[in-house]
Amino acid sequence: MDFDLNLLAPAFAARAADWENLGVVCGAPSEPSATVKPASQIVLESYGHLADFVLWTSGEAEGTVIRLSDGRRMVKVYQLHTAADLDSAVDDLVWFVRSDRVPAGGHLWDS
C-alpha cells in the first residue's frame, strides 16, 4: 500500500480552528524522507504541549503528545487505510490536547 503523504497537511489544516482555540501552532509537514520507508512528519507546539505526528507511505502512523508541565507522554500507533482513518487519528490528537485523556488504544507514560 502507498498511503498518500500529501494528505497529511490538509488533515491538520482542516482543524485550524481547533488548533487556534487550543493555542497550538502547527508546523508545516516535512518533505517525505528519501528512505526505504518514506515518511512525513508534522510538529505541533503550545504553551502546554509538544506533539508530533509521523505518517509513513505504508499507512503506519504514530501520534505523540507530551505535556510540558510534567513530561507525561501519550503515544498512539495507527494503521491507516483511508483519508478518513487519517482524519480520525488527527482528531485523537486534538482530543488529547483538549481533554488530557488518552484516546482508546493509546498508551500513557508518566515521567
Protein Blocks (a to p, Z undefined) as FASTA:
>chain_A
ZZdfklmmmmmmmmmmmmmmnopacdddddddddfbdcdddddddfkbccdddddfkopa
cdddddfknopacddddddfbfklmmmmmmmmmmmmmnopacehiacddZZ
